[in-house]
Amino acid sequence: MTIQPRAFAHVRLTVTDIERSRAFYDAVFGLPVVFDLPPDADEEAREQLSFLFGGVIYQLGGSLFGLRPVASDRFDEDRVGLDHVSFAVDGRVDLERASSHLDHLGVAHEGIKDIRVGYILEFRDPDGIALELFAPAG
């Protein structure tokens, strides 16, 4: 017997600078915040939200996407662990819009690549974490 997951519940990235990373992810994706520690939080709220480690968790469709600010090194997809995070979009036109949006923000990115089963647009966050947008072919 095997475990049969139906989707990811959440993904959380470890980052070095939460303000810089939040500014990037807010500008690029504009996802709604689900969990965040308010600056005026009392001790009870701080204890309840201690799992955030001073970070933030966003709503991404039916999943959650978080940032955890405790890293002290740089991302390297050739080490054990995360290679990249791929976000799904509906079609190639969404990748074209995303490419223009990244250009507007000054975020370096690759061109849209045809990988036969779909198209990808690759870029990196402020910590160098490899990100990708994927659109299915057709």
C-alpha positions in Angstrom: 0.0 0.0 0.0 1.2 3.5 -0.8 0.2 7.0 0.4 -2.1 8.6 -2.1 -1.8 12.4 -1.9 -4.1 14.5 -4.1 -2.1 17.8 -4.1 0.4 19.8 -2.2 -1.1 21.4 1.0 1.6 24.0 1.1 5.2 24.9 0.1 7.3 27.1 2.2 10.6 28.6 1.1 13.4 29.7 3.5 14.6 33.2 2.7 17.3 35.5 4.1 15.4 38.8 4.2 11.6 38.7 4.7 11.0 42.4 3.8 12.9 42.0 0.5 11.3 38.7 -0.3 7.8 39.9 0.6 8.2 42.9 -1.6 9.2 40.6 -4.5 6.5 38.0 -4.1 3.8 40.7 -3.5 4.9 42.6 -6.6 5.2 39.5 -8.8 2.2 37.4 -7.7 0.0 39.6 -5.5 -1.3 36.6 -3.6 -3.6 37.2 -0.6 -2.0 36.8 2.8 -3.5 34.1 5.0 -1.1 34.2 8.0 1.0 37.1 9.0 2.1 38.3 12.4 0.8 41.9 12.9 3.4 44.3 14.3 1.2 45.0 17.4 0.5 41.3 18.1 0.2 40.4 21.8 2.1 37.5 23.4 -0.8 35.1 22.8 -0.9 35.9 19.1 2.9 35.6 18.9 2.7 32.2 20.4 -0.2 31.0 18.2 1.7 32.2 15.1 5.1 31.1 16.1 5.1 28.6 13.2 5.6 31.6 10.9 9.1 32.3 12.3 8.4 35.9 11.4 7.4 35.0 7.9 4.2 35.0 5.9 1.8 32.5 4.3 -0.1 33.3 1.1 -3.2 31.6 -0.4 -2.3 30.0 -3.8 -5.5 28.5 -5.2 -6.3 25.5 -3.0 -2.8 25.5 -1.5 -0.6 27.7 0.7 2.7 29.2 -0.2 5.0 30.6 2.5 8.2 32.4 3.2 10.3 31.6 6.3 13.1 34.1 7.0 15.8 32.1 8.8 18.3 31.4 6.0 21.9 32.5 6.3 23.2 31.1 3.0 22.3 31.2 -0.7 20.1 28.9 -2.7 21.7 26.2 -4.8 19.6 23.9 -6.8 22.5 21.5 -7.1 22.4 20.7 -3.3 20.1 18.2 -1.8 16.6 19.7 -1.4 14.7 22.1 -3.6 15.5 22.3 -7.3 12.8 24.9 -8.2 9.2 25.9 -7.7 6.9 25.8 -10.6 3.6 27.8 -10.6 0.8 26.8 -13.0 -0.9 29.3 -15.3 -3.6 28.6 -17.8 -1.9 29.2 -21.2 0.9 30.7 -23.2 -0.8 34.1 -23.3 -0.4 34.1 -19.5 3.3 33.5 -19.8 3.5 36.4 -22.3 1.7 38.7 -19.8 4.0 37.4 -17.0 7.1 38.1 -19.1 5.9 41.7 -19.6 5.1 42.1 -15.9 8.6 40.8 -14.9 10.1 43.2 -17.4 8.1 46.1 -15.9 9.4 45.1 -12.4 13.0 44.7 -13.6 13.1 41.0 -12.8 15.5 39.2 -15.1 14.0 36.1 -16.7 14.6 33.6 -19.5 12.5 33.7 -22.7 9.4 31.5 -22.9 10.5 27.9 -23.7 8.6 25.2 -25.5 9.1 22.0 -23.7 6.7 19.9 -25.9 4.1 19.3 -23.1 3.8 23.0 -22.5 5.7 26.2 -22.0 7.9 27.5 -19.2 9.1 30.9 -18.1 12.1 30.8 -15.7 13.3 33.5 -13.2 14.7 33.8 -9.7 13.7 35.4 -6.5 15.9 37.8 -4.5 17.7 34.8 -2.8 18.3 33.2 -6.2 15.6 30.5 -5.7 14.7 29.2 -9.1 11.1 29.9 -10.0 9.1 28.8 -13.1 5.7 29.5 -14.6 4.3 26.5 -16.5 1.5 26.6 -19.1 0.2 23.4 -20.7 0.4 23.0 -24.5 -2.7 23.5 -26.4 
